[in-house]
Amino acid sequence: MRCIALILAACAASASAAECGPDKLGTERTIVLQREGAQYGAQQHTALPLEKGEVVLTFDDGPSADNTPLVLKALSDQCARATFFMLGQGLRKDPDLARETVREGHSAGIHSDTHPHMATLTPAQQLDDLALSRAA
């Protein structure tokens, strides 16, 4: 099975499965999603153009000192890249771990500040949450 790293921001070049050996998952290619007209808290894109056997690896709600290092090690062992959707509160708590994630070639996006259920927030509250998470 081939892996696609979903790229939301510029990041280091991903290693291919051939460079890492045939026994590794590897990262075959990347997809860049356009962000024009994005709506915070809403579906952002249509179905991804994946080939048969491709998967996209994403991880939400980090960075977490308990979990993120384990995920980074597993991805490194498999020569694979992923996208980490991080929370503002996690970024403030462990900014070095977030930087390490990106340094290792993974992409990062923001998931929210504290992971509220967006549909229960007013548009102004959603924008406040976005501002807090972006400031982190």
C-alpha positions as CSV (number, residue, x, y, z in Angstrom):
1,M,0.0,0.0,0.0
2,R,1.3,3.5,-0.9
3,C,1.0,6.5,1.4
4,I,0.2,10.1,0.4
5,A,1.2,12.9,2.7
6,L,-1.5,15.5,2.5
7,I,0.3,18.8,2.3
8,L,-1.3,22.0,3.7
9,A,1.9,24.0,4.1
10,A,5.3,24.0,2.6
11,C,7.5,21.2,4.0
12,A,10.6,19.3,3.4
13,A,10.8,16.9,0.5
14,S,9.4,13.5,1.4
15,A,11.4,10.3,0.8
16,S,10.1,7.8,-1.6
17,A,9.6,4.2,-0.9
18,A,12.5,3.3,-3.2
19,E,14.9,5.4,-1.2
20,C,13.8,3.7,2.0
21,G,13.6,0.1,0.8
22,P,10.8,-2.0,-0.5
23,D,9.8,-3.2,2.9
24,K,8.8,0.3,4.1
25,L,5.5,2.0,3.6
26,G,7.1,5.2,2.3
27,T,5.5,8.3,0.9
28,E,4.8,8.0,-2.8
29,R,3.5,11.5,-3.6
30,T,2.0,14.6,-2.0
31,I,-1.2,16.5,-2.7
32,V,-1.5,20.2,-2.1
33,L,-5.0,21.4,-1.3
34,Q,-6.0,24.9,-2.3
35,R,-7.2,27.2,0.5
36,E,-9.1,29.9,-1.4
37,G,-12.5,30.6,0.2
38,A,-11.9,28.2,3.1
39,Q,-14.6,28.1,5.7
40,Y,-13.4,27.5,9.2
41,G,-15.3,24.6,10.8
42,A,-16.6,23.3,7.5
43,Q,-15.7,20.6,4.9
44,Q,-12.8,22.1,2.9
45,H,-12.5,20.0,-0.2
46,T,-14.1,17.3,-2.3
47,A,-12.9,13.7,-2.2
48,L,-9.2,13.4,-2.8
49,P,-7.9,12.0,-6.1
50,L,-6.4,8.8,-4.7
51,E,-5.2,5.9,-6.7
52,K,-6.1,2.3,-5.8
53,G,-4.1,1.3,-2.7
54,E,-3.2,4.9,-1.6
55,V,-4.0,6.2,1.8
56,V,-3.7,9.6,3.5
57,L,-2.3,9.7,7.0
58,T,-3.5,12.5,9.3
59,F,-3.3,12.9,13.1
60,D,-5.5,15.2,15.1
61,D,-5.4,17.0,18.4
62,G,-1.7,17.2,19.1
63,P,1.0,17.9,19.7
64,S,0.9,15.6,22.7
65,A,4.0,14.7,24.6
66,D,2.5,11.3,25.4
67,N,1.6,10.3,21.8
68,T,3.3,12.5,19.1
69,P,6.8,11.1,19.7
70,L,5.4,7.6,19.3
71,V,3.7,8.5,16.1
72,L,6.8,10.3,14.7
73,K,8.9,7.2,15.5
74,A,6.5,4.9,13.7
75,L,6.3,7.2,10.7
76,S,10.1,7.5,10.6
77,D,10.5,3.7,10.9
78,Q,8.2,3.4,7.8
79,C,9.8,6.3,5.9
80,A,6.3,7.9,5.7
81,R,5.0,11.4,6.1
82,A,1.7,12.6,7.4
83,T,-0.3,15.8,8.2
84,F,-0.8,16.7,11.8
85,F,-3.8,18.9,12.6
86,M,-2.8,20.6,15.8
87,L,-4.7,22.3,18.6
88,G,-3.7,25.8,19.6
89,Q,-3.7,24.7,23.3
90,G,-1.3,21.9,22.3
91,L,1.0,24.3,20.4
92,R,1.2,26.6,23.4
93,K,1.9,23.7,25.7
94,D,4.6,22.0,23.5
95,P,5.8,24.3,20.7
96,D,9.1,22.4,20.4
97,L,7.3,19.1,19.6
98,A,5.3,20.9,16.9
99,R,8.5,22.3,15.4
100,E,10.1,18.9,15.5
101,T,7.1,17.4,13.7
102,V,7.5,19.9,10.8
103,R,11.3,19.6,10.9
104,E,10.9,15.8,10.2
105,G,9.1,16.6,7.0
106,H,5.5,16.4,8.1
107,S,2.9,19.1,7.3
108,A,0.9,20.8,10.0
109,G,-2.5,22.5,10.0
110,I,-4.6,23.9,12.8
111,H,-7.6,22.0,14.0
112,S,-9.0,24.6,16.4
113,D,-7.8,26.1,19.7
114,T,-9.6,23.9,22.2
115,H,-11.5,21.5,20.0
116,P,-15.0,22.9,20.5
117,H,-17.9,21.5,18.5
118,M,-17.9,24.3,15.8
119,A,-21.6,24.0,15.0
120,T,-22.4,25.2,18.5
121,L,-20.4,28.4,18.2
122,T,-21.5,31.6,16.6
123,P,-19.5,32.9,13.7
124,A,-17.8,35.4,16.0
125,Q,-16.8,32.6,18.4
126,Q,-15.5,30.5,15.6
127,L,-13.3,33.5,14.4
128,D,-12.1,34.0,18.0
129,D,-11.1,30.3,18.2
130,L,-9.3,30.6,14.8
131,A,-7.4,33.7,16.0
132,L,-6.3,31.9,19.2
133,S,-5.1,28.8,17.4
134,R,-3.3,30.8,14.7
135,A,-1.6,32.9,17.4
136,A,-0.2,29.8,19.0
